[in-house]
């Protein structure tokens, strides 16, 4: 009986140790590490265009997961895994946090379509749809029914225009405002009580659509850093060009409405992921100087490339024209 009790205690302690080592999630501790990659050529679909190529345009990501003791030890050993605190991330309610990621990704996809059409000189093929809500002052309770990533289609029965965003705060303070928004594929009617509070209320961006059917499946990825690679994929397909010539291209960077490629985070993890995916080229936003006196993605990427001794070329870019020119000249 004593021997049975001894084995039972050992087994119980083993279960407890295994649970706390591998399954117990440490509060407020998160680990960022190289995330999955996806081919932007497969993410983008243009009507009446079939992309048949061995080439790839890889979207690189950073994965964030809550830490366990085992994951903590692994992160301390791995050079490209980092520990973060919850307080370092979005300080918003849970729903807003999800909506913020969706809004950034949707805006990134839309800007990719806009910039690709501008580069291809096909801007006339774009139609204005509405205003995408990107941020809301949650201290204003009258705005509780409005959600980040809603696309405002009409205000008080009138279809929105590109100038409507600047006038919206004035309308919200003048009287009760009736909105029609597109939310998760459905139209919803919202009635916003008159707002008496002064100061900041909300902001947004213009939402457009292309005349030809273009769909971008983000494959569950969030955030804006896929913008540059999505733009490249859309551009290739609407122009019918093959800029890749059998190469595997990876990269990161936001895409801005003026065509510039903006700075992003997680550069070490993304370079590492691209290297493991056997990419030939990694495009990265350029900003900064050799001395590193201020933050720069390019020099950070170059250092990682040297550390892991990759043959992948690290190419600094300032805008989409730089990416296209490099691929054309180095095909």
Buried (B, 14 or more C-beta within 10 A) or exposed (E): EEEEEEEEEEEEEEEEEEEEBEEBEBEEBBBBBBBEBBBBBEBBBBEEBEBEEEBBBBBBBBBBEEBBBBBBEBBEEBEBBBBBEEEEEEEBEEEBBBBBBBBBBBBBBBBBBBBBBBBBEBEEBBEEBBBBBBBBEEEBEBBEBBBBBBBBBBBEEEEBEEEBBEEBBEBBBEEEBBBBBBBEEEEBEBEBEEBEBEEEBBBBBBBBBBEBEBEBEBBEBBBBBBBBBBBBBBBBBBBEEEBBEEBBBBBBBBBBEEBBBBBBBBBBBBBBBBBEBEBBBBBBBBBBEEEEEEEBBBBBBBBBBEEBEBEBBBBBBBBBEBBBEBBEEEE
